[in-house]
Amino acid sequence: MNLKGLLEYQKIEAEMAALNRKFNDESVVKNYKLLSKRVKDAGVDLDRANADSQEMISIIQSLSDRYQEAMRQLVENQGNLDHIEDEKEADFYIKNVEKLIAVLNALANDIAQANKRVEEIKKQYTNAYTTQQDGLNKARGLSEDYKRVSDSYKPAIIELQKRQRLAQEGIAAEDMKRYMNLRNSGVKNPLVMVRGNSCGGCFMQVDDSNLSDLDREGYVICPNCGRILYKE
């Protein structure tokens, strides 16, 4: 294992992280990214409002169709009442009319609630659109300053990336894979020194067998956290 190469790679990663933190701490960068997030969130809200409005249009159309059908049946039943002489049949139609009136009232209430929801969606859409446009306008105002600051960091970033590529060239693919798997799992420093007889990352004690391997090979894998352990 190319410990020197891996340690150099890890060092460069730490330098890159520090540079990114410094960049993100720049006031213009903070404001620009905040505005960008605001615009993105507003876009999500706009998409949601559009989807909700389409759903409500479908619901209102369905309610309207059902209302029209119930109204047609009501008119038909009321018309039949004028031509009925039998009391039982008249009672049957009267009950049907009462039932249809109740259905119409319920549908009218549902339509009113649906229309109220449409108005709420309109307000949500307007607010999201206003927020998005305001964010875009402010972000445009910061774009030149953001680009200037971003450009000032590019030479250092390019240099670090170059050093990183050079360091990686001397590292075996299998070792690089182990390193990246640890990094991707959230381990901050995949390579740590043994401190006393303990892992410098998770602080678990390393047994004698692993310590012997460490003396012989120059490194050992921590059986607890999986970090690559080495001696100073």
C-alpha positions as CSV (number, residue, x, y, z in Angstrom):
1,M,0.0,0.0,0.0
2,N,1.3,3.4,-1.0
3,L,0.8,5.1,2.4
4,K,2.7,8.2,1.3
5,G,0.4,8.7,-1.7
6,L,-2.7,8.1,0.3
7,L,-1.6,10.5,3.0
8,E,-0.8,13.1,0.4
9,Y,-4.2,12.6,-1.2
10,Q,-5.9,12.9,2.2
11,K,-3.9,16.1,2.9
12,I,-5.0,17.6,-0.4
13,E,-8.6,16.7,0.3
14,A,-8.4,18.5,3.7
15,E,-6.9,21.6,1.9
16,M,-9.7,21.4,-0.7
17,A,-12.3,21.3,2.1
18,A,-10.7,24.2,3.9
19,L,-10.6,26.2,0.6
20,N,-14.3,25.4,0.0
21,R,-15.2,26.5,3.5
22,K,-13.3,29.8,3.0
23,F,-15.1,30.3,-0.4
24,N,-18.5,29.6,1.1
25,D,-17.8,32.0,4.0
26,E,-17.5,34.9,1.6
27,S,-20.5,37.2,2.1
28,V,-21.3,37.5,-1.6
29,V,-21.2,33.7,-1.9
30,K,-23.4,33.2,1.1
31,N,-26.0,35.7,-0.3
32,Y,-25.8,34.4,-3.8
33,K,-26.3,30.8,-2.7
34,L,-29.1,31.9,-0.3
35,L,-30.9,33.6,-3.2
36,S,-30.3,30.6,-5.5
37,K,-31.9,28.3,-2.9
38,R,-34.8,30.7,-2.5
39,V,-35.3,30.7,-6.3
40,K,-35.1,26.9,-6.4
41,D,-37.6,26.5,-3.5
42,A,-40.0,28.9,-5.2
43,G,-39.7,26.8,-8.4
44,V,-40.7,23.7,-6.4
45,D,-43.7,25.7,-4.9
46,L,-44.7,26.8,-8.4
47,D,-44.6,23.2,-9.7
48,R,-46.7,22.1,-6.8
49,A,-49.2,24.9,-7.3
50,N,-49.5,24.0,-11.0
51,A,-50.0,20.3,-10.2
52,D,-52.6,21.2,-7.5
53,S,-54.4,23.6,-9.9
54,Q,-54.7,20.9,-12.5
55,E,-56.0,18.4,-9.9
56,M,-58.6,21.0,-8.8
57,I,-59.7,21.7,-12.4
58,S,-60.3,18.0,-12.8
59,I,-62.2,17.8,-9.5
60,I,-64.4,20.9,-10.3
61,Q,-65.2,19.5,-13.7
62,S,-66.3,16.2,-12.2
63,L,-68.4,17.9,-9.6
64,S,-69.9,20.2,-12.2
65,D,-70.8,17.2,-14.4
66,R,-72.4,15.4,-11.4
67,Y,-74.3,18.7,-10.5
68,Q,-75.6,19.0,-14.1
69,E,-76.8,15.4,-14.1
70,A,-78.5,15.7,-10.7
71,M,-80.2,18.9,-11.9
72,R,-81.4,17.2,-15.1
73,Q,-82.9,14.4,-13.0
74,L,-84.5,16.9,-10.7
75,V,-86.2,18.7,-13.5
76,E,-87.3,15.4,-15.0
77,N,-88.8,14.3,-11.6
78,Q,-90.5,17.6,-11.0
79,G,-92.0,17.5,-14.5
80,N,-93.4,14.0,-13.8
81,L,-95.2,15.2,-10.6
82,D,-97.6,17.3,-12.7
83,H,-98.9,14.2,-14.5
84,I,-99.2,11.8,-11.5
85,E,-102.6,11.1,-10.0
86,D,-101.7,8.1,-7.9
87,E,-100.7,9.2,-4.3
88,K,-98.1,6.4,-3.9
89,E,-96.4,7.2,-7.2
90,A,-96.4,10.9,-6.3
91,D,-94.8,10.1,-2.9
92,F,-92.1,8.2,-4.7
93,Y,-91.3,11.1,-7.0
94,I,-91.4,13.6,-4.1
95,K,-88.9,11.5,-2.2
96,N,-86.7,11.4,-5.3
97,V,-86.9,15.1,-5.6
98,E,-86.0,15.6,-2.0
99,K,-83.1,13.2,-2.4
100,L,-81.8,15.0,-5.5
101,I,-82.1,18.4,-3.8
102,A,-80.0,17.1,-1.0
103,V,-77.4,15.8,-3.5
104,L,-77.4,19.2,-5.3
105,N,-76.9,21.0,-2.0
106,A,-74.0,18.7,-1.1
107,L,-72.4,19.1,-4.6
108,A,-72.9,22.9,-4.5
109,N,-71.0,22.9,-1.1
110,D,-68.3,20.7,-2.6
111,I,-67.9,23.0,-5.6
112,A,-67.7,26.1,-3.3
113,Q,-65.0,24.4,-1.2
114,A,-63.2,23.4,-4.4
115,N,-63.4,27.0,-5.7
116,K,-62.1,28.2,-2.3
117,R,-59.1,25.9,-2.7
118,V,-58.5,27.2,-6.2
119,E,-58.2,30.7,-4.7
120,E,-55.8,29.5,-2.1
121,I,-53.7,27.9,-4.9
122,K,-53.7,31.1,-6.9
123,K,-52.4,33.0,-3.8
124,Q,-49.7,30.3,-3.3
125,Y,-48.7,30.5,-7.0
126,T,-48.6,34.4,-6.9
127,N,-46.4,34.3,-3.7
128,A,-44.1,31.7,-5.2
129,Y,-43.8,33.6,-8.5
130,T,-43.1,36.9,-6.7
131,T,-40.5,35.2,-4.5
132,Q,-38.8,33.6,-7.5
133,Q,-38.7,36.7,-9.6
134,D,-37.4,38.8,-6.6
135,G,-34.7,36.2,-6.0
136,L,-33.7,36.1,-9.6
137,N,-33.4,39.8,-9.8
138,K,-31.3,40.0,-6.7
139,A,-29.1,37.1,-7.8
140,R,-28.5,38.9,-11.1
141,G,-27.4,41.9,-9.2
142,L,-24.8,39.7,-7.3
143,S,-23.8,37.6,-10.3
144,E,-20.8,39.8,-11.3
145,D,-19.4,39.9,-7.7
146,Y,-20.0,36.2,-7.3
147,K,-18.2,35.4,-10.5
148,R,-15.3,37.7,-9.5
149,V,-14.9,35.9,-6.2
150,S,-15.4,32.5,-7.8
151,D,-12.7,33.3,-10.4
152,S,-10.3,34.4,-7.7
153,Y,-10.5,30.9,-6.1
154,K,-10.2,29.0,-9.4
155,P,-6.3,28.9,-9.7
156,A,-6.0,27.4,-6.2
157,I,-8.7,24.9,-6.9
158,I,-7.1,23.9,-10.2
159,E,-3.7,23.5,-8.5
160,L,-5.2,21.3,-5.8
161,Q,-7.0,19.2,-8.4
162,K,-3.7,18.8,-10.3
163,R,-1.9,17.7,-7.1
164,Q,-4.8,15.3,-6.4
165,R,-4.6,13.6,-9.8
166,L,-0.8,13.2,-9.4
167,A,-1.2,11.7,-5.9
168,Q,-3.8,9.3,-7.2
169,E,-1.6,8.1,-10.0
170,G,0.7,6.3,-7.5
171,I,-2.1,4.7,-5.6
172,A,-3.4,1.2,-6.5
173,A,-7.0,1.0,-7.6
174,E,-7.9,-1.3,-4.8
175,D,-6.4,1.0,-2.1
176,M,-8.1,4.0,-3.7
177,K,-11.4,2.1,-3.7
178,R,-11.0,1.3,0.0
179,Y,-10.2,5.0,0.8
180,M,-13.2,6.3,-1.2
181,N,-15.6,3.8,0.3
182,L,-14.6,5.1,3.8
183,R,-15.0,8.7,2.7
184,N,-18.3,8.0,1.1
185,S,-19.5,6.3,4.3
186,G,-18.9,9.5,6.2
187,V,-15.5,8.8,7.6
188,K,-13.6,12.1,7.8
189,N,-10.1,10.8,7.8
190,P,-9.7,7.3,6.3
191,L,-6.0,7.2,7.4
192,V,-5.2,7.8,11.0
193,M,-2.1,7.2,13.2
194,V,-2.2,4.6,16.0
195,R,-2.0,6.5,19.3
196,G,-0.6,4.3,21.9
197,N,-2.3,1.0,21.2
198,S,-5.5,2.6,20.0
199,C,-7.0,3.7,16.7
200,G,-6.6,7.4,16.2
201,G,-10.1,7.6,14.7
202,C,-12.5,5.5,16.8
203,F,-10.1,5.2,19.8
204,M,-10.7,1.4,20.1
205,Q,-7.8,-0.6,21.3
206,V,-5.9,-2.5,18.6
207,D,-5.0,-6.1,19.6
208,D,-1.5,-7.5,19.6
209,S,-2.0,-9.4,16.4
210,N,-2.9,-6.3,14.5
211,L,-0.1,-4.4,16.1
212,S,2.3,-7.0,14.9
213,D,0.9,-6.7,11.4
214,L,1.3,-2.9,11.7
215,D,5.0,-3.3,12.6
216,R,5.5,-5.7,9.7
217,E,3.4,-4.1,7.0
218,G,3.5,-0.5,8.0
219,Y,-0.3,-0.3,8.1
220,V,-3.3,-2.3,9.4
221,I,-7.1,-2.0,9.0
222,C,-8.9,-1.1,12.2
223,P,-11.3,-4.0,12.9
224,N,-13.7,-1.6,14.5
225,C,-14.1,1.4,12.1
226,G,-12.3,0.1,9.0
227,R,-9.8,3.0,8.9
228,I,-6.3,2.5,7.6
229,L,-4.0,2.7,10.6
230,Y,-0.3,3.6,10.3
231,K,2.6,4.5,12.7
232,E,4.1,8.0,12.8
